[in-house]
Amino acid sequence: MMLDREEYVEQAYFFRTLRERMQQSYSTQELLVSIRHEILSTTALPYALDFMAGELRMTGGFATAMARLTHYFTPFQTYIVAEAERAEARFDFRIALEILQREAEYRATGPSLQGIFLYQFEALCRNRLGYERGLQAMAGDSIYHGDWREWILTVRRQIGLVDFADMIYVRSELYRKTRGKKEPEKPILFGEKEGKIALANRRKDPLYLFSALARHLGYPGVPRPKPEDTQRFILPALQRRVERMEMRIKLLEEELRGGINIQRFYAQNGERRQNENKQ
């Protein structure tokens, strides 16, 4: 079951705005309240945000609230947030929000089942979120009908044992044409183009397959963690080193002129204590 387009548009806006404003000096509760007023009141998202804000105050997280709003949030969305909220996890919450943002944007454009599946599966792969529970959450999405749900659970059992490109290829229109059969043994889930790309990427890293599918078929790309910008720490570190070098040079100059006057250090410490006592 798909929500109305405006719901996904507002979801994408919420996930993007929350991610961008988290870098500011505001609490998550304050951000939820402010963003709620910006969301269209004709959608169901403001009511969901109210419920999420209450759950945040009680449990400190979003995932439990999303899990109870199964008519609005998909199990995959809940799983992504739950993985980001785990204390021992190394999955950045901002990356999780960007994943949900791009998926909502894609759903708002009239997506294909193939595109949604490949995007969700790539998100699991790139962020090492675990196939067991991740694919189980994907199968719980009501957008997939019976054949798709059965195949996702099959992938869940066979992933790591069977090449993923092969699993796509044998369920593609290209495989049926190559075999020369009018009636396929199992339901066809992928088109001829997906079959060609999968065939060309057999025995390769699955990330190459995802990249080729995104290039040729326009499927959304999964956001990748950005390396931390270490350049901003270089200048302060260099400044501290220069200050230490200047102090050492001054001490050496004093020693060459007849010795270091240690009394000035005691005087500075004494003046500092007197000022503290006065305060």
C-alpha positions in Angstrom: 0.0 0.0 0.0 1.3 3.4 -1.0 0.5 6.6 0.8 -0.5 9.8 -1.1 2.2 11.6 -2.9 2.0 14.6 -0.6 2.8 12.4 2.4 6.1 11.3 0.9 6.9 14.9 -0.1 6.4 16.0 3.5 8.3 12.9 4.8 11.3 13.8 2.6 11.1 17.4 3.8 11.0 16.3 7.5 13.9 13.9 7.2 16.1 16.4 5.3 15.3 19.4 7.6 15.8 17.4 10.8 19.2 16.2 9.4 20.3 19.7 8.5 19.2 21.4 11.7 20.7 18.7 14.0 24.0 20.5 13.5 22.6 23.6 15.2 22.5 24.0 19.0 18.9 22.8 19.4 17.6 19.7 21.1 15.8 17.0 19.0 12.5 17.8 20.8 12.8 21.5 19.9 13.4 20.6 16.3 10.4 18.3 16.2 8.1 21.0 17.5 9.4 23.6 15.1 9.4 21.3 12.0 5.8 20.2 12.9 4.5 23.7 12.3 6.1 23.7 8.8 4.5 20.4 7.7 1.2 20.6 5.8 -1.7 20.1 8.1 -3.6 18.2 5.4 -1.2 15.3 5.8 -1.0 12.8 8.6 2.7 13.6 9.4 2.0 16.3 12.0 0.1 13.7 14.1 2.9 11.2 13.7 5.4 13.8 14.8 3.3 14.5 17.9 3.4 10.8 18.8 7.1 10.6 18.1 7.8 13.7 20.3 6.0 12.0 23.2 7.9 8.8 22.7 11.2 10.7 22.5 10.5 12.2 25.9 9.8 8.8 27.4 12.4 6.5 25.7 14.8 8.9 24.1 14.3 7.5 20.6 12.1 7.5 17.5 12.1 3.8 16.5 9.6 2.6 19.1 7.1 5.2 18.0 7.6 4.4 14.3 7.1 0.7 15.1 3.7 1.5 16.5 2.7 3.6 13.5 2.7 0.7 11.1 0.0 2.3 9.0 2.2 5.2 8.2 5.9 4.2 8.5 7.2 1.0 6.8 9.1 -1.6 8.7 12.2 -0.7 6.7 12.0 2.9 7.8 11.7 1.7 11.4 14.6 -0.7 11.1 16.9 2.0 9.7 16.1 4.4 12.6 16.4 1.6 15.1 19.9 0.6 13.8 21.0 4.3 14.0 19.7 4.6 17.6 21.5 1.5 18.9 24.2 2.7 21.4 26.8 0.1 20.2 26.1 0.8 16.5 28.5 2.8 14.3 25.7 3.8 11.9 25.4 7.6 11.7 21.9 8.9 12.5 22.4 11.6 9.9 23.1 9.0 7.2 20.0 7.1 8.3 17.9 10.3 7.9 19.4 10.9 4.4 18.5 7.3 3.4 14.9 7.8 4.4 14.8 11.2 2.7 15.9 9.8 -0.7 13.6 6.8 -0.4 10.6 9.1 0.3 11.6 11.4 -2.6 11.7 8.3 -4.9 8.3 7.1 -3.7 6.9 10.5 -4.4 7.8 10.2 -8.1 5.9 7.0 -8.8 8.5 4.3 -8.1 8.9 0.8 -9.4 9.1 -2.2 -7.1 12.5 -3.1 -8.6 13.8 0.4 -7.8 12.5 0.3 -4.2 13.9 -3.1 -3.5 17.3 -2.4 -5.0 17.6 0.9 -3.1 16.7 -0.7 0.2 19.0 -3.7 -0.3 21.9 -1.4 -1.3 21.3 0.6 1.9 21.8 -2.6 3.9 24.9 -3.5 2.0 26.7 -0.2 2.1 26.1 0.4 5.8 26.5 -3.2 6.9 23.1 -3.3 8.7 22.6 -7.0 8.6 20.7 -9.0 6.0 18.7 -11.2 8.5 16.6 -8.5 10.1 17.0 -6.0 7.3 15.5 -8.3 4.6 12.8 -9.3 7.1 11.9 -5.7 7.5 11.8 -5.2 3.7 9.5 -8.1 3.3 7.1 -6.5 5.7 6.6 -3.5 3.5 3.0 -3.7 2.2 4.1 -2.3 -1.2 5.4 -5.8 -2.1 2.9 -8.3 -3.2 3.1 -12.0 -2.5 5.6 -13.0 -5.2 7.9 -10.2 -4.3 7.6 -11.0 -0.6 8.4 -14.6 -1.1 11.4 -13.8 -3.2 12.8 -11.3 -0.6 12.6 -14.0 2.0 14.4 -16.4 -0.4 17.1 -13.9 -0.8 17.3 -13.7 3.0 18.0 -17.4 3.2 20.4 -17.6 0.2 22.4 -14.4 0.5 26.1 -15.2 1.0 25.5 -18.7 -0.6 24.3 -17.6 -4.0 25.6 -14.7 -6.1 23.2 -11.8 -5.8 23.5 -10.9 -9.5 22.5 -14.5 -10.3 19.4 -14.2 -8.1 18.3 -11.2 -10.1 19.2 -12.7 -13.5 17.2 -15.9 -13.0 14.1 -13.8 -12.2 14.5 -11.5 -15.2 12.8 -11.3 -18.6 16.2 -11.8 -20.2 16.6 -15.2 -18.5 13.2 -16.3 -19.8 14.0 -15.3 -23.3 17.4 -17.0 -23.2 15.9 -20.2 -22.0 13.3 -20.0 -24.8 10.3 -20.7 -22.5 7.0 -19.0 -22.9 5.9 -19.7 -19.4 8.6 -19.1 -16.7 9.0 -21.6 -13.9 8.8 -18.8 -11.4 7.3 -15.3 -11.6 9.4 -12.7 -13.4 10.3 -9.8 -11.1 12.9 -7.9 -13.2 12.9 -6.6 -16.7 15.3 -7.4 -19.6 17.5 -4.4 -18.8 18.0 -5.5 -15.2 18.8 -9.0 -16.4 21.5 -7.7 -18.8 23.1 -5.5 -16.1 23.0 -8.4 -13.6 24.5 -10.8 -16.2 27.3 -8.4 -16.8 28.1 -8.1 -13.1 28.2 -11.8 -12.1 31.0 -12.8 -9.7 31.7 -9.1 -9.0 31.2 -6.9 -6.0 27.5 -6.2 -5.6 28.3 -2.5 -5.3 29.3 -2.4 -9.0 25.9 -3.9 -9.8 24.1 -1.2 -7.8 26.1 1.5 -9.4 25.4 0.2 -12.9 21.6 0.0 -12.2 21.6 3.5 -10.9 23.4 4.8 -14.0 21.3 3.0 -16.6 17.9 2.8 -15.0 17.8 5.9 -12.9 17.4 4.2 -9.5 18.2 6.4 -6.6 21.7 6.2 -5.2 22.3 5.4 -1.5 24.1 8.1 0.4 27.6 7.3 1.5 29.3 8.4 4.8 31.4 11.5 4.1 35.0 11.4 5.5 35.5 13.8 8.4 37.1 17.1 7.4 40.4 17.1 9.3 41.6 20.3 7.7 39.8 22.5 10.2 41.9 21.0 13.0 45.3 21.7 11.3 45.5 25.5 11.8 44.8 25.5 15.6 47.3 22.6 16.1 50.0 24.5 14.1 49.2 27.7 16.1 49.8 25.8 19.4 53.1 24.4 18.1 54.3 27.8 17.1 53.4 29.2 20.5 55.4 26.4 22.2 58.4 27.0 19.9 58.4 30.8 20.7 58.4 30.0 24.4 61.3 27.7 24.0 63.3 30.2 22.0 62.7 32.9 24.6 64.0 30.6 27.3 67.1 29.7 25.3 67.8 33.4 24.7 67.5 34.2 28.4 69.8 31.3 29.3 72.4 32.6 26.8 72.2 36.1 28.4 73.0 34.8 31.8 70.3 32.5 33.0 66.6 32.1 33.2 64.7 34.4 35.6 62.5 31.9 37.4 61.1 34.5 39.7 58.8 35.9 37.1 56.9 32.6 36.9 56.5 32.6 40.7 55.3 36.2 40.5 52.7 35.4 37.9 51.4 32.5 40.0 51.3 34.7 43.1 49.4 37.4 41.3 47.0 34.9 39.9 46.3 33.5 43.5 45.7 37.0 44.8 43.2 37.8 42.1 41.4 34.5 42.8 41.2 35.3 46.5 39.8 38.8 45.8 37.1 37.3 43.7 
